[in-house]
Amino acid sequence: MRRQMQRNYAADAAHLRRGIVQAGFIFTLDHRKGDDAGMTVEMLKGKIHRAAVTQAELDYVGSITVDEDLLKAAGILEYEKVQIVDINNGNRFETYTISGRAGSGMICLNGAAARCVSVGDKIIIMAYAGYDEREAAEHKPAVVFVDEDNHIERITNYEKHGLLKDME
């Protein structure tokens, strides 16, 4: 029993050195400046809201191809890790972005991710970034709303639950 507790304590301590999960936020130690530099919190950096899947290509290496205009508007970089949420079926998964032709409205899930969606499904594409305490207090994510053809309808950021800053 004592040996098991020691192993659990060691595992917990190692877990704490890598990061702390508290109230839905992920805090990690910033080792670039030493242990006394504080922690960072992972927050929503940008998202593309309710985009329609235009293609699902199973025989591809993997990723999501997104209209370059949408990526830029949301502040999401090519090859950046993103989380995808399918509104129609509830699936959540991670992949990385590939830039598609600007103005095309393309939202194409590639490889294994193609099995998680159907053409026509509405999805949310989200990217996250780490911010220190000061940055996190001021941060507002870029939120891109699209029309039925996946063209930018408006760009805003959240302020309060259920409300958008541009709709005050």
Rosetta blueprint (number, residue, H / E / L):
1 M L
2 R H
3 R H
4 Q H
5 M H
6 Q H
7 R H
8 N H
9 Y H
10 A H
11 A H
12 D H
13 A H
14 A H
15 H H
16 L H
17 R H
18 R H
19 G L
20 I E
21 V E
22 Q E
23 A L
24 G L
25 F E
26 I E
27 F E
28 T E
29 L E
30 D L
31 H L
32 R L
33 K L
34 G L
35 D H
36 D H
37 A H
38 G L
39 M E
40 T E
41 V E
42 E E
43 M E
44 L E
45 K E
46 G E
47 K E
48 I E
49 H E
50 R E
51 A E
52 A E
53 V L
54 T L
55 Q E
56 A E
57 E E
58 L L
59 D L
60 Y L
61 V L
62 G L
63 S E
64 I E
65 T E
66 V E
67 D E
68 E H
69 D H
70 L H
71 L H
72 K H
73 A H
74 A H
75 G L
76 I L
77 L L
78 E L
79 Y L
80 E L
81 K E
82 V E
83 Q E
84 I E
85 V E
86 D E
87 I L
88 N L
89 N L
90 G L
91 N L
92 R E
93 F E
94 E E
95 T E
96 Y E
97 T E
98 I E
99 S E
100 G E
101 R L
102 A L
103 G L
104 S L
105 G L
106 M L
107 I E
108 C E
109 L E
110 N E
111 G H
112 A H
113 A H
114 A H
115 R H
116 C H
117 V L
118 S L
119 V L
120 G L
121 D L
122 K E
123 I E
124 I E
125 I E
126 M E
127 A E
128 Y E
129 A E
130 G E
131 Y E
132 D E
133 E H
134 R H
135 E H
136 A H
137 A H
138 E H
139 H L
140 K L
141 P L
142 A E
143 V E
144 V E
145 F E
146 V E
147 D L
148 E L
149 D L
150 N L
151 H L
152 I E
153 E E
154 R E
155 I E
156 T E
157 N L
158 Y E
159 E E
160 K E
161 H L
162 G L
163 L E
164 L E
165 K H
166 D H
167 M H
168 E L
